[in-house]
Amino acid sequence: MSTSGSPPQSGRLGTGHILFLIVAAAAPLSAMVGTVPLAFAFGNGPGVPAAFLFAGITLLCFSVGYAVSARRTGGSGGFYASVADGLGRPPAVAAGYVALLSYNCATVGLAGALGYFTQLVLAAHGLTVSWEWCAAVGLLLTAVLGYREIALSARVLALLMLGEIGVLAALDVAILARHGLHALPAASFSPHIAAGHGVGVSLMFAFVSFIGFESAALYGKEAKDPRRSVPRATYAAVTLIAGFYALTSWLTVGAVGSDRVREVAGKQMGDLFFVLGDDFLGKAGSTGLQILLCTSLFAATLALHSAANRYAQVLAEDGLLPGALAAEHPRHRSPHRASLAQSALTVVVVGGFAVAGLDPYADLTTSMLGLGTLGIVALQALAALSVLGLRLRGGGHWWRETLAPLLGFVGLAASVWLVVGNFDMLTGSPSEVIAALPWLLPLVALGGLLYAARLRSAHPLRYRLLGARHNAAAAPGLSPASPALSGDRHA
């Protein structure tokens, strides 16, 4: 059943639903356990909380401009719609294909992490289960929920988010209760530490920890009031994630000691928060952290799976992917075929790594998640630039359409530069093959630009309608569901 022929969909998602979908993609507990110790060890140590705060402020500026785009596009279409609106059709096609690659890579990488860490947690409690089976169960649940209506996934993610945020909040309270205000050392925000040696690495890890917060703009079709709920959910997500990351990392500095946190994190790495949990919450708290780490990775996998299949649906609706992927389930109103295709792709890639005997974390997760992260950060910078493109056409508010997106673009462009320059650190691999993975992004973008040029000459009507369904300023009479488009699409 094609979306173009289906009856109008009644929105089922409120601001809270969308908020849980995008916070789940950022995986707060996974970021704390996996990313913060690296930032402590290889970045500016006790200055990491300031890096998270800076990243949060930068992304709030980005969100101000992105909200302008979301209101113009109806809160749907994500980066593809935003870039089409601000920079035109060829960059939008390039952005759409890069988004599809990036979100699929991130989903695959998280599936590997889910299998790897679930195996370790089960082994710690005397159960021997291979990572392949752990990943398979997670992917099966993801496929089932991805096939169903999005509101069901949002409710599941809400429960998982409350669990992982709750256990970290309990850790924060326990640290404060023991150390009082000494748990919030002023040194973390002193200029010579916050901007000291290693700040670039800390900023890189801070920015990549927000991945997925921008995905609110993919759920406009399923939202009750997209022009209000999508911007609100985006603002709330950035504020919540930034505040949570900054506060928890700050308390961690206080618990370990600002003069020791770099050394301790370098020795304990991924065990840092489990050791803190054992110390401040007891054995039960440490066990809870381990279990909730697995549910956090599952939640992130499901959230990014949902984002990836909605990009596939959007591109299919505009004829940039096979039309079958645009189909909408008659009862669940979900992009069920795109979801099945994404699930199949993930199974094939994860299965290929398993058959080759490669490590699920060192080989699969680091490479796929690293590439996906870089692509998404680059698209965030491009989306900020697209809002500036609207300003160049004339009009617009000085803050919303100019200064805020400009600040966001500068910060995100710097983040892209940092990620590319430290890609080996982000992936943790010295492999030359993995080091060359970032080249896939400009190659895919170039392919999108060339395909758009071909459409412009061979199918001009299809070309004119690219992104039109998401653009409030689309030319009158150019309805995406018009008979003229249907005829051209099948020409």
Rosetta blueprint (number, residue, H / E / L):
1 M L
2 S L
3 T H
4 S H
5 G H
6 S L
7 P L
8 P L
9 Q L
10 S L
11 G L
12 R L
13 L E
14 G L
15 T H
16 G H
17 H H
18 I H
19 L H
20 F H
21 L H
22 I H
23 V H
24 A H
25 A H
26 A H
27 A L
28 P H
29 L H
30 S H
31 A H
32 M H
33 V H
34 G H
35 T L
36 V H
37 P H
38 L H
39 A H
40 F H
41 A H
42 F H
43 G L
44 N L
45 G H
46 P H
47 G H
48 V H
49 P H
50 A H
51 A H
52 F H
53 L H
54 F H
55 A H
56 G H
57 I H
58 T H
59 L H
60 L H
61 C H
62 F H
63 S H
64 V H
65 G H
66 Y H
67 A H
68 V H
69 S H
70 A H
71 R H
72 R H
73 T H
74 G L
75 G L
76 S L
77 G L
78 G H
79 F H
80 Y H
81 A H
82 S H
83 V H
84 A H
85 D H
86 G H
87 L H
88 G L
89 R H
90 P H
91 P H
92 A H
93 V H
94 A H
95 A H
96 G H
97 Y H
98 V H
99 A H
100 L H
101 L H
102 S H
103 Y H
104 N H
105 C H
106 A H
107 T H
108 V H
109 G H
110 L H
111 A H
112 G H
113 A H
114 L H
115 G H
116 Y H
117 F H
118 T H
119 Q H
120 L H
121 V H
122 L H
123 A H
124 A H
125 H L
126 G L
127 L L
128 T L
129 V L
130 S L
131 W H
132 E H
133 W H
134 C H
135 A H
136 A H
137 V H
138 G H
139 L H
140 L H
141 L H
142 T H
143 A H
144 V H
145 L H
146 G H
147 Y H
148 R L
149 E L
150 I H
151 A H
152 L H
153 S H
154 A H
155 R H
156 V H
157 L H
158 A H
159 L H
160 L H
161 M H
162 L H
163 G H
164 E H
165 I H
166 G H
167 V H
168 L H
169 A H
170 A H
171 L H
172 D H
173 V H
174 A H
175 I H
176 L H
177 A H
178 R H
179 H H
180 G H
181 L H
182 H H
183 A H
184 L L
185 P L
186 A H
187 A H
188 S H
189 F H
190 S L
191 P H
192 H H
193 I H
194 A H
195 A L
196 G L
197 H L
198 G L
199 V H
200 G H
201 V H
202 S H
203 L H
204 M H
205 F H
206 A H
207 F H
208 V H
209 S L
210 F L
211 I L
212 G L
213 F H
214 E H
215 S H
216 A H
217 A H
218 L H
219 Y L
220 G H
221 K H
222 E H
223 A E
224 K L
225 D L
226 P H
227 R H
228 R H
229 S H
230 V H
231 P H
232 R H
233 A H
234 T H
235 Y H
236 A H
237 A H
238 V H
239 T H
240 L H
241 I H
242 A H
243 G H
244 F H
245 Y H
246 A H
247 L H
248 T H
249 S H
250 W H
251 L H
252 T H
253 V H
254 G H
255 A H
256 V H
257 G L
258 S L
259 D L
260 R L
261 V H
262 R H
263 E H
264 V H
265 A H
266 G H
267 K H
268 Q H
269 M H
270 G H
271 D H
272 L H
273 F H
274 F H
275 V H
276 L H
277 G H
278 D H
279 D H
280 F H
281 L H
282 G H
283 K H
284 A H
285 G H
286 S H
287 T H
288 G H
289 L H
290 Q H
291 I H
292 L H
293 L H
294 C H
295 T H
296 S H
297 L H
298 F H
299 A H
300 A H
301 T H
302 L H
303 A H
304 L H
305 H H
306 S H
307 A H
308 A H
309 N H
310 R H
311 Y H
312 A H
313 Q H
314 V H
315 L H
316 A H
317 E H
318 D L
319 G L
320 L L
321 L L
322 P L
323 G H
324 A H
325 L H
326 A H
327 A L
328 E L
329 H L
330 P L
331 R L
332 H L
333 R L
334 S L
335 P L
336 H H
337 R H
338 A H
339 S H
340 L H
341 A H
342 Q H
343 S H
344 A H
345 L H
346 T H
347 V H
348 V H
349 V H
350 V H
351 G H
352 G H
353 F H
354 A H
355 V H
356 A L
357 G L
358 L L
359 D L
360 P H
361 Y H
362 A H
363 D H
364 L H
365 T H
366 T H
367 S H
368 M H
369 L H
370 G H
371 L H
372 G H
373 T H
374 L H
375 G H
376 I H
377 V H
378 A H
379 L H
380 Q H
381 A H
382 L H
383 A H
384 A H
385 L H
386 S H
387 V H
388 L H
389 G H
390 L H
391 R H
392 L H
393 R L
394 G L
395 G L
396 G L
397 H L
398 W L
399 W H
400 R H
401 E H
402 T H
403 L H
404 A H
405 P H
406 L H
407 L H
408 G H
409 F H
410 V H
411 G H
412 L H
413 A H
414 A H
415 S H
416 V H
417 W H
418 L H
419 V H
420 V H
421 G H
422 N L
423 F H
424 D H
425 M H
426 L H
427 T H
428 G L
429 S L
430 P L
431 S L
432 E H
433 V H
434 I H
435 A H
436 A L
437 L H
438 P H
439 W H
440 L H
441 L H
442 P H
443 L H
444 V H
445 A H
446 L H
447 G H
448 G H
449 L H
450 L H
451 Y H
452 A H
453 A H
454 R H
455 L H
456 R H
457 S H
458 A H
459 H L
460 P H
461 L H
462 R H
463 Y H
464 R H
465 L L
466 L L
467 G L
468 A H
469 R H
470 H H
471 N L
472 A L
473 A L
474 A L
475 A L
476 P L
477 G L
478 L L
479 S L
480 P L
481 A L
482 S L
483 P H
484 A H
485 L H
486 S H
487 G H
488 D H
489 R H
490 H L
491 A L
